[in-house]
Amino acid sequence: MKKILPLALSAALLSACAPGGFIDSDVERGLVGAAVGYGAAKAVNGNGDRGAIIGGLAGVFCDDLGGCSPSR
Protein backbone atom coordinates (compact mmCIF):
# COMPACT_ATOMS: atom_id res chain seq x y z
CA MET A 1 0.00 0.00 0.00
CA LYS A 2 2.86 2.41 0.79
CA LYS A 3 4.32 1.96 -2.69
CA ILE A 4 1.14 3.28 -4.29
CA LEU A 5 1.22 6.62 -2.42
CA PRO A 6 4.14 8.13 -4.43
CA LEU A 7 2.38 7.14 -7.63
CA ALA A 8 -0.83 8.74 -6.44
CA LEU A 9 0.98 11.94 -5.51
CA SER A 10 2.67 11.95 -8.91
CA ALA A 11 -0.79 11.77 -10.45
CA ALA A 12 -1.76 14.82 -8.38
CA LEU A 13 1.23 16.72 -9.72
CA LEU A 14 0.50 15.79 -13.32
CA SER A 15 -3.17 16.68 -13.09
CA ALA A 16 -2.33 20.01 -11.48
CA CYS A 17 -0.01 20.80 -14.37
CA ALA A 18 -2.97 20.61 -16.75
CA PRO A 19 -1.36 19.47 -19.99
CA GLY A 20 -4.44 20.69 -21.85
CA GLY A 21 -3.71 24.24 -20.76
CA PHE A 22 -7.14 25.01 -19.33
CA ILE A 23 -5.79 25.80 -15.85
CA ASP A 24 -3.93 29.09 -16.05
CA SER A 25 -2.99 30.35 -12.59
CA ASP A 26 -1.02 29.01 -9.65
CA VAL A 27 -4.14 29.16 -7.49
CA GLU A 28 -6.12 26.99 -9.89
CA ARG A 29 -3.28 24.47 -10.17
CA GLY A 30 -2.98 24.44 -6.37
CA LEU A 31 -6.68 23.73 -5.92
CA VAL A 32 -6.67 20.94 -8.48
CA GLY A 33 -3.52 19.47 -6.98
CA ALA A 34 -5.01 19.60 -3.47
CA ALA A 35 -8.22 17.92 -4.59
CA VAL A 36 -6.44 15.16 -6.49
CA GLY A 37 -3.87 14.72 -3.70
CA TYR A 38 -6.65 14.33 -1.14
CA GLY A 39 -8.49 11.82 -3.28
CA ALA A 40 -5.35 9.85 -4.08
CA ALA A 41 -4.33 9.67 -0.42
CA LYS A 42 -7.79 8.52 0.63
CA ALA A 43 -7.81 5.92 -2.15
CA VAL A 44 -4.75 4.26 -0.65
CA ASN A 45 -5.97 4.68 2.95
CA GLY A 46 -3.47 7.47 3.59
CA ASN A 47 -3.81 10.78 5.40
CA GLY A 48 -6.08 12.93 3.23
CA ASP A 49 -4.91 16.19 4.76
CA ARG A 50 -1.28 15.39 4.05
CA GLY A 51 -2.15 14.38 0.49
CA ALA A 52 -4.04 17.64 -0.04
CA ILE A 53 -1.12 19.70 1.26
CA ILE A 54 1.45 17.90 -0.88
CA GLY A 55 -0.79 17.98 -3.96
CA GLY A 56 -1.58 21.66 -3.47
CA LEU A 57 2.08 22.59 -3.10
CA ALA A 58 2.97 20.49 -6.12
CA GLY A 59 0.31 22.27 -8.15
CA VAL A 60 1.41 25.74 -7.10
CA PHE A 61 5.11 25.19 -7.69
CA CYS A 62 5.05 22.83 -10.69
CA ASP A 63 5.64 25.60 -13.23
CA ASP A 64 8.39 27.16 -11.08
CA LEU A 65 10.23 23.85 -10.98
CA GLY A 66 9.86 23.30 -14.73
CA GLY A 67 7.30 20.52 -14.33
CA CYS A 68 4.67 22.23 -16.41
CA SER A 69 4.36 25.11 -18.77
CA PRO A 70 4.45 28.55 -17.10
CA SER A 71 1.20 30.40 -16.59
CA ARG A 72 0.33 33.05 -19.12
Buried (B, 14 or more C-beta within 10 A) or exposed (E): EEEEBEEBBEBBBBBBBBEEEEBEEBEBBBBBBBBBBBBBBBBBEBEBEBBBBBBBBBBBBBBEEEBBEEBE
